[in-house]
Amino acid sequence: MLLNRLRDTLKQRERASVQELSLALGMTPDALRAMLDTLERKGRVHKLPAQTNCGDCCKCNPDTLDVYAWSAPR
């Protein structure tokens, strides 16, 4: 199930941008946002503040990134 793949990917990476998740899972950003909204309502993920980097490379413009972090117990 796609929601489980998303969950597992976020658990492994701890935080990721929608763009990064889209590439990793082969899904559109809009589809991912709908699933991330569901996980956020359930308290499993949380959206990080604007201008948060998704990782170490800093190649993306943080103003255009939606970065989510896993927040439920492992």
C-alpha positions in Angstrom: 0.0 0.0 0.0 1.3 3.4 -0.9 0.6 4.9 2.5 2.8 2.2 4.1 5.6 2.9 1.6 5.4 6.6 2.5 5.5 5.8 6.2 8.5 3.5 5.8 10.4 6.0 3.7 9.8 8.9 6.2 10.7 6.6 9.2 14.0 5.7 7.5 14.9 9.3 6.5 13.4 11.0 9.5 12.6 14.0 7.4 12.2 14.7 3.7 10.7 17.2 1.3 7.7 16.4 -0.8 10.0 16.7 -3.9 12.4 14.1 -2.5 9.5 11.8 -1.5 8.0 12.2 -5.0 11.3 11.0 -6.6 11.8 8.2 -4.1 8.3 6.8 -4.4 7.5 7.6 -8.0 4.4 9.6 -7.0 3.1 13.0 -7.9 3.6 15.8 -5.2 -0.2 16.3 -5.1 -0.8 12.7 -4.3 1.9 12.8 -1.6 0.5 15.9 0.0 -2.9 14.3 0.4 -1.3 11.3 2.1 0.9 13.5 4.2 -2.1 15.5 5.3 -3.7 12.2 6.4 -0.6 11.2 8.4 -0.4 14.7 9.9 -4.0 14.6 11.1 -3.2 11.2 12.8 -0.1 12.7 14.5 2.3 10.5 12.6 4.2 13.3 10.8 4.5 17.0 11.1 5.3 19.7 8.6 8.5 21.6 9.5 8.6 25.4 9.5 9.1 27.2 6.2 12.7 27.5 5.1 13.7 24.2 6.7 16.2 22.2 4.7 15.3 18.6 3.9 18.9 17.4 4.4 22.5 18.3 4.0 22.9 19.3 0.4 21.1 22.7 0.5 20.7 22.7 -3.3 16.9 23.4 -3.2 15.3 26.7 -2.5 13.9 26.3 1.0 11.2 28.9 0.3 9.6 26.4 -2.1 10.0 23.2 -0.1 7.4 21.5 2.0 9.5 19.4 4.5 7.9 16.7 6.7 9.3 14.8 9.6 8.3 11.5 11.1 7.0 12.1 14.6 5.4 8.8 15.7 7.4 6.3 17.8 9.6 4.0 15.8 
